[in-house]
C-alpha cells in the first residue's frame, strides 16, 4: 500500500475521541465577532488487572472550538451527552502569579458528532 505525502501531512496532528461532556460548554463572544467554546469530555477505558478484576480508568480532555463549531457546541451540547470529536493537539504555556511557568495541552476541535441524543427536558 502506498500513502501519498499529502495524506501523511493530514495525519500529523489529528485527534479523535469519543467521550461524555463533563459540563455545559462555556461560550465566549469576542468584540471581533469570533466565538470560542470551552468544554471537557471524559473518556473511559476498561481493562483487567493482574488479579483478573475489571478496572476502569477515566481521562479528562480539555477542548476548545472556534467560530461556527463553537456556536453549534453552545446550542447543541449538554452535560452528560456522549459525543465524538475530531481536532488537533495544541500546547500552550503561561506564567502563574508566582512566576512559575506552566504548560497545558488542549484539543482544538473542528468537528463533533452527537452520539447520545438530548432528552426532552434538556435545552
C-alpha positions in Angstrom: 0.0 0.0 0.0 1.3 3.4 -0.9 0.5 6.5 1.0 0.7 10.0 -0.6 2.7 12.6 1.2 -0.3 15.0 1.3 -2.3 12.2 3.1 0.5 11.9 5.6 0.6 15.6 6.3 -3.2 15.5 7.1 -2.4 12.8 9.8 0.5 14.6 11.6 -1.6 16.3 14.3 -5.0 14.6 14.4 -7.0 13.5 17.4 -10.3 11.7 17.5 -12.1 10.9 20.8 -15.4 9.6 22.0 -16.5 10.7 25.4 -19.1 12.3 27.7 -19.4 16.0 28.4 -18.4 17.0 31.9 -20.3 20.3 31.9 -22.2 22.7 29.6 -19.8 24.4 27.1 -18.6 27.8 28.2 -19.2 30.3 25.3 -17.1 33.5 24.9 -18.0 36.1 22.2 -15.2 38.5 21.4 -15.6 42.1 20.2 -14.1 41.0 16.9 -17.2 38.7 16.3 -15.3 35.5 16.9 -16.8 32.8 19.2 -15.0 30.5 21.4 -16.3 27.4 23.2 -14.5 25.7 26.1 -15.6 22.3 27.5 -14.3 19.0 28.6 -15.1 15.3 27.9 -14.3 12.2 29.8 -13.1 9.0 28.1 -13.2 5.7 29.9 -11.0 2.6 29.4 -11.8 -0.7 30.9 -9.2 -3.4 31.5 -8.5 -6.5 33.6 -5.8 -6.1 36.3 -3.3 -8.9 37.2 -5.9 -10.4 39.5 -8.4 -10.6 36.7 -10.7 -7.9 38.1 -12.1 -5.3 35.8 -10.7 -1.8 36.4 -11.8 1.5 34.8 -9.6 4.4 34.0 -11.1 7.8 33.3 -9.2 10.6 31.4 -10.4 14.2 31.2 -9.7 16.2 28.0 -10.0 20.0 27.7 -11.5 21.1 24.4 -11.9 24.3 22.5 -13.8 25.2 19.4 -13.9 28.4 17.3 -16.4 30.1 15.0 -19.4 28.1 13.7 -18.3 24.9 15.5 -18.2 26.9 18.8 -21.7 28.4 18.2 -23.1 24.9 17.4 -21.5 23.5 20.5 -23.2 26.2 22.7 -26.6 25.5 21.1 -26.5 21.7 20.9 -24.3 20.2 23.6 -25.3 19.5 27.2 -23.7 17.9 30.2 -23.5 14.1 30.1 -24.0 13.7 26.4 -21.8 11.3 24.6 -20.0 12.9 21.6 -17.3 12.2 19.0 -14.8 15.0 18.4 -12.1 15.5 15.9 -9.3 18.1 16.0 -5.7 18.7 16.8 -3.5 19.0 19.9 -2.4 22.5 20.9 0.2 23.1 23.5 0.2 26.4 25.5 2.4 27.8 28.2 1.6 30.5 30.7 3.1 32.1 33.8 1.3 31.9 37.2 1.1 34.9 39.6 4.1 33.5 41.4 6.2 33.5 38.2 6.1 29.7 37.6 5.9 28.5 34.0 3.1 26.1 33.4 2.1 24.1 30.4 -1.3 22.8 29.2 -2.3 20.6 26.3 -5.7 21.2 24.8 -7.6 19.7 21.9 -8.9 22.3 19.4 -11.8 20.6 17.7 -13.0 21.3 14.2 -15.9 18.8 14.2 -18.2 17.0 16.6 -20.9 14.4 16.3 -23.6 13.7 19.0 -23.8 10.0 19.8 -26.4 10.2 22.6 -29.4 12.5 21.9 -30.7 15.0 24.3 -33.7 14.1 26.4 -36.9 16.2 26.2 -36.1 18.2 29.3 -32.7 19.4 28.1 -32.3 22.7 26.2 
